[in-house]
């Protein structure tokens, strides 16, 4: 009988580990150019102004769902000394995910709440609330605002939101704005050249065997050591993990931890391909022959087939001849 308390502690420890990559350095380079430096060269919680009219700049962080973009930005901001606690005991950056329903007013209310402000009159018109938010950000000395899942924000009130973002990045109290989301976010920002020119763009590139294979293999070994499991011996396991996770970093990490959980519950003492296959089967609901971790020609499996793709009925024999399935 497995000791579930011990297993849970191991899993919590693994899920609490931030797994870095070379993408962290790339994002840091985007952020460093947007903040001023003191005489010693250390970053200050004060945005750089890039025009005579006092405009700041921002970052668009683009990646597919499960790529790991949110974890990266959260870690980068939390670990940046220049954005540590200010006079009010809060970090000098503000972060918020897009609420539901995703409207300009609901987003503004959520941001105001994140500043610690209570008793916001919800009957105030949206633009008045936005002005209140700007006052709060100025009062708190906020240097950076990060909106996660920002692609959802532009489903409604697109032009109003684009105009509001511009107001945050101009004037005496202008701040750095970071927007993270899917490729849809980039398509929206491109529709307004005045907004687009204010942002540098970082795309979360897919995993590759050449660049990430060795690091992920080492990571599996390190995680197994923490969980007190013998690491897997299958030579192509990392390639299967990449394919199964759609070559997305965050999904790959989650899959590895879920497979370790399966191995711990099975009390087998080692992590193997069958544990990954079980995790894949639960997540995807695919038949055995389409399981990336069991199929011989796994690289031919389409992990995201078109939603409208219809499977033709099997051909039936009739009078000794095959009956052709209709399209």
N, C-alpha and C positions, 0 to 999 in steps of 0.2 A: 504494500500500500504506500503510494508516494506521500511524502511529507509536504502538503500543499503550502504551509507557511514558509518553509525553506525555499520552495520553488518560486513562490511569489516574490520573496526578497531578492532572489537572483534575477528574476525578470525585471523587477523595479530598478535594480542597479544597472542592468543593461540598457533599459529604456531611458535612464537618466544620463547616459553618456552622450556627449555631443561628438559626433564623428566629423572631423574636419576634412578638408580637401584643398586642392589648389584653387578652388573657386572662392575660398575665403579670402585669399590674398587678392584676387581679382576685385571682389566687392570692396575690400578695404581701400584699394587704390582709387575707386570711384568716390568713396566717402571722404578720403583725406583731402582731395582737391576742393571740396566744398566747404571746409572749415578753415578758419584762420589759425595761425600759429603764433606762439609767444616767442620772445627773443631767443630762447633755447631751442626752438624748433618743434616744441610740443604743441599738439592740437589744442585749440581753445573752443569753448562752447559758443562760438560766434560765427555765423555764416559769412562766407566770402561774398562780396558784391562784385558782379561781373559787368555792370554797366554804370554809366554816369547817373542813371536814374535809380540805382540801388537795387537792381534785380539779383536775386539768388538763383541757384540752379538745383536740380534734383536728380533722382535716379529712377529709371524704370527697370525693374527686375522681373524678367519674363521667363516663365518656365511652365512646363506641363504639370498637371495635377500629380502630386506624389514625387516631384523632382527633388524636393528638399529646400526650396527657395525660402519658405517662411522660417524654417529653423535657422537657416544661415543668417538672415537679416536680424532675427531676434537675438542670436548669439553675438553678432557683430556689434549691435547697439549696446547690449548689456555689458560687453567687455571693453567698451571704449571709455577710457578714463575721463576724457573731456566731457562726456555726457553723463557722468555720475551725479549723485544727489546735488540738488541746488539748495537755495535758501529755504524752500518749503519741504525739504525732506523727500522730494520726488526726483526721479531722473530728469535730465534736461532734454529728454526726447519723449514724445507721446506716440503710443502705438494703439491701433484699434483695427479689428476686422470689420468688414462691411456687415451691418445688421440686416435682418429680414423683417419687413420688406425693405429692399434696397432703394431708398429714395434720398434725395438731397437733404430733406429735413430729418429723416431718421438717422442718417449718417452724422449730421451736425449735432443732434441731440446726444448720440452715443459718444462723440468726441468731447462734448462739454462735460458729460458725466465722467469721462476718463480724467478730466482735469481736477476732479474732486468737487466740482460745483454741484450743489443740491438745490432742489426747488425750482428747476427751470420751468418757466411758464410755457407749457406745450402749445398754448394757443397763439404764441408769438409767430409772426410770419417767418418763413424760412430764412430770408436774407437778414432779418434782424437777429436771428439766432446765430447766423454766421458771423456777424459783427461782434456778438457777445463772445463767441469762440475766439476770435482774433484778440480781443481784449484779455481773455484768460491766458492765452498763449504768451502774450507780451508780459503780463503780470508775473507769470511763473518763470520767465526767462527761457522758454522752450526754444531750442535751436533746430530740432529735427522733428518732423511729423511723418510717421509711417502708417500708411493705410494698406492692409493686407487684403487679398482677394478683391482687388480694386476693379477687376473686370466686371464684377456684379454691380458695381455702383453706377455704371453707365447704361443700364437697361432702361432707365427713366431719367428725365431731367438732364440729358446729356449736355446741352449747351450751358445750362445754369451751372453745372458742376465744373465744366472746363473753365468757365469764367471765375468761379470761386477759387479754383486752384491757382489761377494766375494772380489773384489778389493776395494769396499767401506768400507769393514769391516776389513781391515788389513793395517798395516803401521802407520806412525807417525800421519797422518791426518784421521785415521779411525773414522767412525761415527756409530751411532745406526741406523739400518734400520727397519722400520715397514712396513709390507705388509699386506693389508687387502683384502679379497676376498672370494669367495665361496669355497666349498670343492674341486673344481678342482685345486685351488691354492696349497692346501696341497698335492694332488697327484703329481703335477709337482715338488714341492720342494723335495719330497721323492725320486725322481729319482737321485738326486745328494747328496750323504751322506755328502760331505764336506760342502755343503750349509745347509743341514738339521740340522746338529749339531750346527750351529750358531744361531738357532732360538728356542725360547720357543714358545709354542702354546697355544692360548686361543680360545676356541670354544664358540660361542654364543648359549647357550642352549635354547631350546624352552620354551615358557611360560607353566607354570603349575598352576592348580587351587590352589594347596597347598601352593606354594611359592609366586605366583604373584596375586592370585585372590583378596585378600583384598586390595592390593595396587592399582590395576587397578580400583576396585570399588570406592575407595576413590578418585582416579584421575578423574573419570567420574563426581563425585559429585563436585570436585573443579573446573573443567572446566565448569560445568553447572552454578556454582555460578558466575564465571567470565562473562559468557555469559548471565546472568540474566534469566536462565531457571530453571524450577523445574526438579530435577533429575528423572531418570526412576525408576519405581517401580517393574519391572519384575525381579523375583528372579533368573532366569537363564540367564539373559542378558550377564553377563560377560563370562559365558561358551560359549555362542553362538558367542560372539566377538572373543574369543580365537580360536574357530573352524574355523570361517569365515576368520580370518587373518592368517591361517595356523600356528597358535601358534608362530607368529613372532611379536616381540615387536614393531618395527617401523610401521608395517602394522596396528597393533591394534590401535596405537595412531592416525595414519592418518584416520582410519575408524571412530574413535570417533569424531574427529574434523569435518569430512565431514558430519556425522550425525547431529552434532550441527548446521552446516550451513543449512542443510535441515530444521531443526526445526525452525531456525530463519526466514528463508524465508517463512515458512508456517504460521508464527505468531501465533503459538498455545500456546506459553508460557511454554511448557514443552518438555522434550526429552523422546521419547518412542521407543519401538521396531520397530514401523512402519517406523521411520526415518532411522534406521539402515537397514531395509529391502529395502527401496528405494535406499540407497547408494549401497547395495549389488547388486541389480538388475541392476543398471547402470554400475557397474564395471564388473560384471560377465556375464550379458546377459542370465542368467539362467531363466527357466520358474518358475512360481509361486510355483509349488510343490517342486522345488529344491532350494528354497530360505531358507538359513540357519535360517533366523529370523522369518519365517512363518511356516516352516514345524514342525509337531509334533515330529517326530523322526529325528531331525536335525543332530544328531551325526552320522547317517548312510550315510549322504551325502558326497560323495567323491569330495572334492573341487578341486582336480587336477587329473581327470581321464586320462588314457593313451591317447596320441594324436591319436594313430592309432586305438582306440576302435571304432568299428562300431556298431551303434544301429540297431538291427534287425527290419525289417518292421513288423508292427502289424499283428497278425494272423487274417486272414479273414475267414468268414464262407462261406462254399460252400456245398450246398446240405445238410444243417443242421449239418455239421461237421466242426471243426476247421482245418484250413489249417496250417500245421507246416511251420514256416519261415525257409528258408535255411540259413545256417551259411555263 
